[in-house]
Amino acid sequence: MQKLLFLFCLLMISCGSNKENELIEEDLQLDKELKLHGNYLLKELNSEDISERVILQFDTIQKIVTGNAGCNRFSSGFEHSEEKITFIDPVSTKMYCEGKMELELKIIDILPVISEVTEDKRKVVFYSENNERVLALQKQE
């Protein structure tokens, strides 16, 4: 009887630790996703330095990025896991602004080709499937 009780307790402990491990892994994934959360200043697009003030806002809870490059607002859904990221169907408003639309169109066009991301405390860099650096952002406080 004692052996049976011991085996039952051992089974219960092992089931609990599996659940705990799953919760820890979920928390770690959430931490990685929340690290991307916030406002970022566009610093580089296709190896070109960007002097205009363009802010991209990442909401990792709703999985959406929004921005404005001086004329139209744009947004895109995204999926993010580890270093992989995929942007989904970018959309924008359709106002005409003389001389201000080129940059936002470049941003909207580049989002679907992004497949990887590297992050540190202050900088996020996005890469294409060919491992080309296509977008660099700086975290805003």
N, C-alpha and C positions, 0 to 999 in steps of 0.2 A: 504494500500500500504506500509506503514511504517513497519507493522508487517511482511509482506512478505519479504521486504528488510532485516529486522533484522534476520529472519529465514535463508535467503540465506547467509548472512554474517556468522552466527553461523555455518552453514553447511560447509562453506569454511574453517573456522578456525579449525573445528574439523577434517576435512580431512587432512589439513596441519599438525596438531599435530600428527596424526597417522603416516604420512610419516616421520616426525621428530623422533618419537619414534623408528620406524623401522631402520632409519639411525643410531641412537644412539646405538641400540642393535647390529647392524652390526659392528660398530666401536669397541664396547666392545669385541665382539668375535674376531675381527682382532687383538686387543691388546693382548688378551690371546694367540692367535696363534703366534704372533710375539715375545712374551716372550720366547718361546721355540727356536726361531731362533738364530743360532750362533754355536760356537765351544765348545765342552764339552770333558773333560778328563774323561775316564773310571776309576772309583774308586772301583767299586764292581760288581761282577757278581755271581749270585746264592749264596749270603752270603760269598763269598771269596773276600778278598782284592786283588786288581790288582796292581802289582808293575810296569808292563810294561807301557810305554807311548803310549796309544791308544787314538786317538782323533776321536770323532764322530761329523760330521758337519750336523746340521739341517737347511734345507732351507724350511721355512714355506710358501714361495711364490710358489715354485714349488712342495712342499709337498714331499720332498725326504730327506733321511738321507744317508750320505756316510761316509766311514771310511777305515782305514788301520791298521791292527794289526801287521805289520812288514813284511808281504809278499804280500798278495793279497789285492786289493781294493774290497770293497763290498758296496752295496747300497740297499735301499728298499724304495718304496713309502710308504706313511702313510696318514691316515685320523685322524684329531685331532679336538675334540670338547669338551670344558669344561675339565673334568678330564678323558674323554674317549680317547683312542688312539688305532689305529689298524695299524699294519705294513703289507705291501702287498708284497708278492713274493720277498724275498731277493735274490740277485744275487751277484756273485763275479767272479773275474778273476780266472784262473785255473793254476797258477804256483805252482811248488813244492818247498818248502823251509824247509829244515831239522829243526825240532824243533820249528818252528814258526807258524805252521798252526792250532794247537789245539785251541788257544784262539780265532782266527777269526771264526773257525767252531762253537765254543760255542756261540759266539755273533750272528752269522747267525741263529743258531738253536733256540735261545731264543726269537728273535724278533717276530715270529708269535704267541707266547703264551702271549705276553704282551697285556693287555687290559685297564689299567689305568695308569695315570701319576699324580704326585704331583710336584709342582714347587715352588721355592722361588727365590730370586735374584741370588743365587750362586749355587743352587743344584737342580737336577731333579732326582726323583726316580720313577721307573717303576714297576708295579705290574702285576701279572698274574690274570687270572679269579678267582683263588682261594684266591686272596688277599695276595699272597706270594711276598715278595720283591725280584725281580730278577735282577735288574740293577740299579746302582746308578752312576750318572755323576756329575761332577763339572764344572760350567761355566768358560770358559777361556776368558780373556779380550783381 
